[in-house]
Amino acid sequence: MMDISVKIAITAPDGVVHEHEIAAFEKGYESAAEIGLSIGDSKALLFNLQQEIVAAQTAAFCADHSICPCCAGRLRRKGNKSVQYRTVFGDITIDSPRFYHCGCHAGSAQTFSPLTVLLPHHVAPEMLWLETKWASLVSYGVTVDLLKDVLPIDQRLNAETVRRHLGRVASRMETELADERYSFVATNAYEREQLSNPEGPITVGIDGGYVRSREKGQSHFEVMVGKSIPTDRPDRYLGLVQSHDEKPKRRLKEILKDQGWQENQHVTFMTDGGDTVIKIAQDMAPASEHLLDWFHITMRITVMHQYVKGLAHPDPEEAEEMARYLRQIKGYLWNGNLHDGQVAIDDLIMDLDEIETEYASIKALRKAAREFQTYIANNAWMIPNYAERRRYGERVSTGFVESTVNTVVGKRFCKRQQMRWSKTGAHLMLQTRTRTLDGTLRTKFQQWYPGMKPDGDQKMAA
Ligand SMILES: [Zn+2]
């Protein structure tokens, strides 16, 4: 057995050194489980350490504020109260003295507590950040379990408290968002020519997804998510519930602004077509183009290919013919050859109508082909020569493998099937989740709480 004692020394601003033993362990060394600090040891250690540090800091602050700033007279103490301060390393009880204002201050309130100025909220900024970050990634319940497992967090912390805190953080971000406008273009062509050379082009992918609703008479509602990908800066995510959000364009504008975008800088908007999505991107950037994300074209063709594979069992020859059409269509569209592409789609549809087969999903295949025909016709103006773009090293898609929707909406919103969302709740969650995913949540906290260090901020692997 070994006796381990941990002592700290804190030198107060007045030069007085306070020494305390904050923990004492008796530790064996005969088995693996005994080697090193246990989680329990570390919790006790951190909690006691936090208690001492916070006590010393708040005492120093109160001492500084117990003297009148005008006449330097000592203020009379009215009494003491203790307050609870919730930190990452436990709920700390702090002495909060109350003082009478000095006689030289006429007219002000009679008494005041210095700590209500220093700590207006009873939750430490880092605690709020930690709860918000993890609850943006996993459920409120799992967040609570995780934090309690590794930190000396109060056992009474529950999912509802974390939900409230996340809501508070998201609402604060929402109130900072300035007014919506129809157009965000602020310069004319002449003024844009005077601007300095912009950085490389920005690609913005915007897409929709669905979240299970908990509102009556509605099973799902639509959310919109996006990803802004500059050439020279880190990516940013965008998320909103359309039927709830009153400032979608402002939201996108702020992200572009954060990425250093200026009005002579080129922006390519890549979408799945769809009016509502395009509306957001309209009148946003003077130098912009709207493209159909190649990902959405290939996805639809892949779905038809799956049906054709099924058709190959009863009718191999017809299936081969249909597969050939699909390859042709894909090739034409890839090369921006809309005319031949649309002719091939028409031929495919005619041939599908004539096939006599026992294949059960033939109706579904016919339907998919007709929908594809409409889709290409509606979005023809947004179909570029993808092959050429690729040759010039330009983007043709914002994500082949996993769409942005899956990243932003997937794990937190859909996988847990029992989870249902209100529009407000989902919208607020999207605000903290997008910032957690692109690694800017901490940056936001640093703006709110000067002195907070950048530690711990990292982009989450999607
Ligand atoms: Zn005074």
Residues whose N, C-alpha, C, O or C-beta is under 5 A from the ligand:
A	BS01	ZN	C68 C70 C71 A72 G73 C102 C104
